[in-house]
Amino acid sequence: MIDPRTIFAGRGRVATLALLLILAMPTWAADGATQPPVPKPGDVLDTIYQIKGDGSSTYSIANGATATFWYGHRYDLKGKHYYTGFAYQTPDIYNKADEEKATAPDAKATITQGSFVLDASGKKWTALGGQPYLGEFGGGGKADEIDEKRQAQTYWTAAGDQVLAVPTVSTAAGGTDVTADDVFVLNHEDRSWKYVGNIGIGTDNGAGCSSSPSDGLPPCISSTATLEFVKPQSGDLPEIRTVPKGTMITGPGKTRTLTASDATTYRYDAKSEAYQEVKAH
């Protein structure tokens, strides 16, 4: 790691800015040179299912289901470094009817996770255990794919829990790409996670649209949104606000430009244990 004292050997604004950048580096970046690689996907699955696989990121488990590594997340809590590997499990299959149901568009995948902590030496990850059920998400019996074009976002609550929004992308009927964020909450006391909903971000129907009404296809539209965590008016979990930009379909052959007035707010609902859209009165 760079010794900040060497920065003072420089002079002027460049040296000052360099020092500020180093001091602002997150713990992960500052310690990255000495930390071992995070656990492999196969290690995550082994921790969750207690089944020694072949080390790959996906393999068969019980009752005809398949487990697949989905997303990895690192975080710091109370001075320690943690890593959580999220995975998903396809529906159980016992017969032909189950096989058809398991791949239906509305068939959900079961979310699971395996967590690890970096030991005091900073050289070894130790498994803490796994959760076989955090909730259900996705479609067709699988999780939506991670959207590599966007970054995950986090928010620490006043109570010390973390909210994590993971960017995803899926393909709907007609070839429309749908972007969204799957949202999770970390309990800081026992480091358990729960799934709390899916937040829509945008759509792009470029694969199945036309600028000519005579083609019988919908008009072309494309949109995205900025996701914001907003301090709650009550409770501990933040409100989530999405501010869109782009275009949307308003009727047959008609589109319009999205503006800030189209922003949507979501609030955590304790009864359903998920984020729900706040309807305008």
C-alpha positions in Angstrom: 0.0 0.0 0.0 1.3 3.5 -0.8 2.7 5.5 2.2 0.7 8.8 2.2 3.8 10.5 3.7 5.5 10.2 0.3 2.9 12.4 -1.2 4.0 15.3 0.9 7.2 15.3 -1.0 5.3 16.7 -4.0 4.1 20.3 -4.2 1.0 22.1 -5.2 -2.5 21.1 -5.9 -1.6 17.8 -7.7 0.1 16.4 -4.6 -2.9 17.5 -2.4 -5.4 15.9 -4.7 -3.4 12.7 -4.9 -3.4 12.4 -1.1 -7.1 13.0 -0.9 -7.8 10.3 -3.4 -5.7 7.8 -1.5 -7.4 8.7 1.8 -10.8 8.3 0.1 -10.0 4.8 -1.2 -12.5 2.2 0.1 -11.2 -0.5 2.3 -11.4 -3.1 -0.4 -9.3 -1.0 -2.8 -6.7 -0.2 -0.2 -6.3 -3.8 0.9 -6.8 -5.4 -2.5 -3.1 -6.1 -3.0 -3.0 -8.4 0.1 -6.4 -10.0 -0.1 -6.9 -13.5 -1.6 -9.4 -14.0 -4.5 -13.0 -14.3 -3.4 -14.4 -17.8 -3.0 -15.1 -19.5 -6.4 -18.7 -20.1 -7.5 -18.3 -23.8 -6.9 -17.2 -23.1 -3.3 -20.3 -21.0 -2.8 -22.6 -23.8 -4.0 -20.8 -26.3 -1.8 -21.4 -24.1 1.2 -25.1 -23.6 0.4 -26.0 -27.2 -0.5 -23.4 -29.2 1.4 -23.0 -31.2 -1.8 -19.4 -31.5 -3.2 -19.8 -30.6 -6.8 -17.3 -30.6 -9.6 -16.2 -27.0 -8.9 -18.2 -25.5 -11.7 -20.7 -22.6 -11.3 -23.7 -24.9 -11.9 -24.6 -28.5 -11.2 -27.5 -30.8 -10.4 -28.8 -31.2 -6.9 -31.7 -33.1 -5.4 -35.1 -33.8 -7.0 -34.1 -32.9 -10.6 -33.3 -29.3 -9.7 -30.1 -27.4 -10.7 -28.2 -24.9 -8.6 -26.3 -22.0 -10.4 -24.1 -19.3 -9.0 -25.6 -15.9 -9.8 -23.9 -12.9 -8.2 -21.1 -12.1 -5.8 -21.1 -9.2 -3.3 -18.4 -8.0 -0.9 -19.0 -5.7 2.0 -17.5 -4.5 5.3 -19.3 -4.8 8.6 -18.0 -4.0 12.1 -14.4 -4.0 10.9 -14.5 -7.3 9.1 -14.6 -8.2 5.4 -17.4 -10.4 4.1 -18.3 -12.0 0.8 -21.8 -13.3 -0.1 -22.3 -15.4 -3.2 -26.0 -15.5 -4.3 -27.2 -18.5 -6.3 -30.5 -19.8 -7.6 -32.2 -23.2 -7.7 -34.5 -24.3 -10.5 -37.9 -25.9 -9.5 -38.0 -29.6 -8.5 -38.9 -32.0 -11.3 -40.5 -35.3 -10.5 -42.3 -36.0 -13.8 -43.1 -34.6 -17.3 -45.7 -32.3 -16.0 -43.3 -30.8 -13.5 -40.8 -30.3 -16.3 -43.3 -28.2 -18.3 -44.2 -26.2 -15.3 -40.6 -25.6 -14.3 -39.9 -23.7 -17.6 -43.2 -21.8 -17.8 -42.7 -18.0 -18.1 -44.2 -17.5 -14.6 -42.1 -20.2 -13.0 -39.8 -18.7 -10.3 -36.4 -19.7 -9.1 -35.5 -20.1 -5.5 -32.8 -17.7 -4.3 -30.0 -19.0 -2.0 -26.8 -17.6 -0.6 -23.5 -18.7 0.9 -21.4 -16.3 3.0 -17.7 -16.1 4.0 -15.5 -13.9 6.2 -11.9 -13.0 5.7 -9.8 -14.3 8.6 -7.7 -12.1 10.8 -4.6 -12.8 8.8 -6.3 -11.4 5.7 -5.2 -14.5 3.7 -8.1 -17.0 3.9 -11.9 -16.9 3.4 -13.8 -19.0 6.0 -17.3 -20.2 5.2 -20.0 -19.0 7.6 -22.8 -21.1 6.1 -25.6 -20.7 3.7 -29.3 -19.9 3.4 -31.4 -22.3 1.3 -34.2 -19.8 0.8 -34.2 -16.0 0.5 -37.3 -15.8 -1.7 -38.2 -16.4 -5.3 -37.5 -14.4 -8.5 -36.9 -14.5 -12.2 -38.9 -16.4 -14.8 -38.9 -19.6 -16.7 -37.5 -21.3 -13.6 -34.3 -19.3 -13.7 -32.9 -16.0 -12.5 -32.7 -13.0 -14.7 -29.2 -12.3 -16.1 -26.9 -9.8 -14.4 -26.8 -6.5 -16.4 -23.1 -6.0 -16.8 -23.7 -2.5 -18.2 -24.9 -1.1 -14.8 -23.4 -1.2 -11.3 -25.0 -2.6 -8.1 -26.0 0.0 -5.5 -26.0 -0.2 -1.7 -27.5 1.8 1.1 -26.8 1.4 4.8 -29.8 2.0 7.1 -29.7 3.9 10.4 -30.0 0.5 12.2 -27.0 -0.9 10.4 -28.6 -3.1 7.8 -27.6 -2.9 4.1 -29.9 -2.7 1.1 -28.5 -4.1 -2.1 -29.9 -3.5 -5.6 -28.5 -5.9 -8.2 -29.0 -4.9 -11.9 -30.6 -7.5 -14.1 -31.8 -7.8 -17.7 -34.3 -10.3 -19.2 -36.1 -10.7 -22.5 -39.9 -10.5 -22.6 -42.3 -11.6 -25.3 -41.6 -10.0 -28.7 -37.9 -9.7 -27.9 -38.2 -6.7 -25.6 -35.2 -6.3 -23.3 -36.4 -5.5 -19.7 -33.9 -4.0 -17.2 -34.6 -4.1 -13.5 -33.0 -4.3 -10.1 -33.5 -7.2 -7.7 -33.3 -5.9 -4.1 -32.0 -7.6 -1.0 -31.6 -6.6 2.6 -28.8 -7.7 4.9 -29.5 -8.2 8.6 -26.5 -6.8 10.3 -27.0 -8.8 13.5 -26.9 -12.3 12.0 -25.7 -11.5 8.5 -28.7 -13.2 6.9 -30.2 -11.9 3.7 -33.8 -11.7 2.4 -35.2 -10.8 -1.0 -37.5 -7.8 -1.0 -38.6 -7.3 -4.6 -37.9 -6.4 -8.2 -37.8 -2.7 -9.3 -38.4 -1.9 -13.0 -35.8 0.2 -14.6 -36.4 0.3 -18.4 -37.3 -1.4 -21.7 -36.0 -1.6 -25.2 -38.1 -3.2 -27.9 -35.5 -2.7 -30.7 -35.6 -6.4 -31.6 -39.3 -6.3 -32.5 -40.4 -2.8 -33.5 -40.9 -0.7 -36.6 -41.1 2.9 -37.6 -43.8 2.0 -40.2 -47.3 1.3 -38.9 -48.0 -0.9 -41.9 -45.6 -3.5 -40.6 -47.9 -4.4 -37.8 -45.2 -4.0 -35.2 -45.2 -1.6 -32.2 -43.3 1.7 -32.5 -39.7 1.6 -31.3 -39.1 2.8 -27.8 -36.1 2.6 -25.4 -35.9 3.7 -21.8 -33.8 3.4 -18.6 -33.9 5.0 -15.2 -31.8 6.2 -12.3 -32.4 4.3 -9.1 -32.2 6.4 -5.9 -32.4 5.4 -2.3 -34.4 8.0 -0.3 -34.3 8.4 3.5 -37.6 7.0 4.8 -40.2 9.1 6.4 -40.8 6.3 8.9 -39.2 2.9 9.6 -35.6 1.9 8.8 -35.6 0.8 5.1 -35.3 3.6 2.5 -37.8 4.4 -0.1 -36.6 3.6 -3.6 -37.2 6.2 -6.4 -36.7 5.6 -10.1 -36.3 8.6 -12.4 -36.8 7.5 -16.1 -35.5 8.9 -19.4 -36.2 7.8 -22.9 -39.5 6.9 -24.6 -42.6 4.9 -23.9 -45.6 3.7 -25.9 -48.8 5.5 -25.1 -51.2 3.8 -27.6 -51.3 2.1 -31.0 -48.5 3.7 -33.0 -47.9 6.4 -30.4 -45.0 7.2 -28.2 -43.9 10.0 -25.9 -40.7 11.2 -24.1 -40.4 10.3 -20.5 -39.7 13.1 -18.0 -39.0 13.5 -14.3 -42.7 13.7 -13.7 -42.8 10.0 -14.6 -40.7 9.1 -11.6 -41.9 6.2 -9.5 -41.5 5.7 -5.7 -41.4 2.3 -4.0 -41.9 1.8 -0.3 -41.2 -1.3 1.8 -44.4 -3.1 2.9 -44.1 -5.1 6.1 -47.1 -7.2 5.3 -45.9 -8.5 2.0 -42.2 -8.1 3.1 -41.4 -6.5 -0.3 -41.2 -3.1 -1.9 -44.4 -1.9 -3.4 -45.1 1.0 -5.8 -46.6 4.0 -4.1 -49.8 4.8 -5.9 -50.6 8.5 -6.5 -53.8 9.7 -4.7 
